[in-house]
């Protein structure tokens, strides 16, 4: 009888250990992110809400933005991104790889809005971001538009 009670108690403890009392805390800023998916969600939330200061604070001085039309340095990339008016976005097929202090994140994204007054493509795009943990937090060091999904 005592063994059954012990097993029952053990089963309850194991079950409770698998549950979370509090739901997952949504990432509201890049500084809050702890994983690759959170970093990308925060990146696009900054773009959508036009939080350019947060985005700039988490974009490395060596940042490179590769588009189908060519490579942009940090200054040109931030200027281009700030011309975006994103009303809605959705990420899919997200994959993250952690290598030491670097996250490589690949995903598809569907954006709704405009870029420099022109409608954004309505097709999902494949993208890749590279984030590096530095003393000041996670920094975006590279981002690439790979093509349509």
SULRAQUI-V41584 format. One record per backbone hydrogen bond with DSSP energy under -0.5 kcal/mol. NH is the residue of the N-H (numbers start at 0). CO is the residue of the C=O. E is the energy in kcal/mol with one decimal. If there is no record, write none. Layout:
nh:NH co:CO e:E
nh:NH co:CO e:E
//
This chain:
nh:4 co:0 e:-1.9
nh:5 co:1 e:-2.3
nh:6 co:2 e:-2.6
nh:7 co:3 e:-2.5
nh:8 co:4 e:-2.7
nh:9 co:5 e:-2.6
nh:10 co:6 e:-2.5
nh:11 co:7 e:-2.0
nh:12 co:8 e:-2.3
nh:13 co:9 e:-2.4
nh:14 co:10 e:-2.4
nh:15 co:11 e:-2.8
nh:16 co:12 e:-2.1
nh:17 co:13 e:-1.2
nh:18 co:14 e:-0.6
nh:18 co:15 e:-0.8
nh:25 co:23 e:-0.5
nh:27 co:25 e:-0.5
nh:31 co:28 e:-1.5
nh:32 co:28 e:-0.7
nh:32 co:29 e:-0.9
nh:38 co:34 e:-2.2
nh:39 co:35 e:-2.1
nh:40 co:36 e:-2.6
nh:41 co:37 e:-2.4
nh:42 co:38 e:-2.4
nh:43 co:39 e:-2.5
nh:44 co:40 e:-2.0
nh:45 co:41 e:-2.4
nh:46 co:42 e:-2.0
nh:47 co:43 e:-2.7
nh:48 co:44 e:-2.7
nh:49 co:46 e:-0.8
nh:50 co:45 e:-2.6
nh:51 co:49 e:-1.6
nh:54 co:50 e:-2.0
nh:55 co:51 e:-2.9
nh:56 co:52 e:-2.4
nh:57 co:53 e:-0.8
nh:57 co:54 e:-0.8
nh:58 co:55 e:-1.4
nh:59 co:57 e:-0.5
nh:59 co:139 e:-2.2
nh:62 co:59 e:-1.8
nh:63 co:140 e:-1.3
nh:64 co:71 e:-2.6
nh:65 co:63 e:-0.5
nh:65 co:142 e:-2.7
nh:66 co:64 e:-0.6
nh:66 co:69 e:-2.7
nh:69 co:66 e:-1.7
nh:71 co:64 e:-2.6
nh:73 co:62 e:-0.6
nh:76 co:72 e:-2.8
nh:77 co:73 e:-2.8
nh:78 co:74 e:-2.0
nh:79 co:75 e:-2.2
nh:80 co:76 e:-2.9
nh:81 co:77 e:-2.2
nh:82 co:79 e:-1.4
nh:83 co:80 e:-1.9
nh:84 co:113 e:-3.0
nh:86 co:84 e:-0.7
nh:86 co:111 e:-2.4
nh:87 co:111 e:-1.6
nh:89 co:109 e:-1.6
nh:91 co:107 e:-2.5
nh:94 co:105 e:-2.9
nh:96 co:103 e:-2.0
nh:98 co:96 e:-0.5
nh:98 co:101 e:-3.3
nh:100 co:98 e:-0.5
nh:101 co:98 e:-1.4
nh:102 co:130 e:-2.6
nh:103 co:96 e:-2.6
nh:104 co:102 e:-0.5
nh:104 co:128 e:-2.9
nh:105 co:94 e:-2.6
nh:106 co:126 e:-2.1
nh:107 co:91 e:-2.9
nh:108 co:124 e:-2.3
nh:109 co:89 e:-2.2
nh:110 co:108 e:-0.5
nh:111 co:87 e:-2.7
nh:113 co:84 e:-2.0
nh:114 co:117 e:-3.0
nh:115 co:82 e:-2.3
nh:117 co:114 e:-1.8
nh:119 co:112 e:-2.5
nh:124 co:108 e:-2.6
nh:125 co:146 e:-4.1
nh:126 co:106 e:-3.0
nh:127 co:143 e:-2.0
nh:128 co:104 e:-2.7
nh:129 co:141 e:-2.7
nh:130 co:102 e:-2.7
nh:131 co:138 e:-2.8
nh:132 co:100 e:-3.2
nh:133 co:131 e:-0.6
nh:133 co:136 e:-2.4
nh:136 co:133 e:-1.9
nh:138 co:131 e:-2.6
nh:139 co:57 e:-3.3
nh:140 co:129 e:-2.9
nh:140 co:138 e:-0.6
nh:141 co:129 e:-1.4
nh:142 co:63 e:-2.1
nh:143 co:127 e:-2.8
nh:144 co:65 e:-2.7
nh:145 co:125 e:-2.6
nh:145 co:143 e:-0.7
nh:146 co:125 e:-1.1
nh:148 co:123 e:-2.8
//
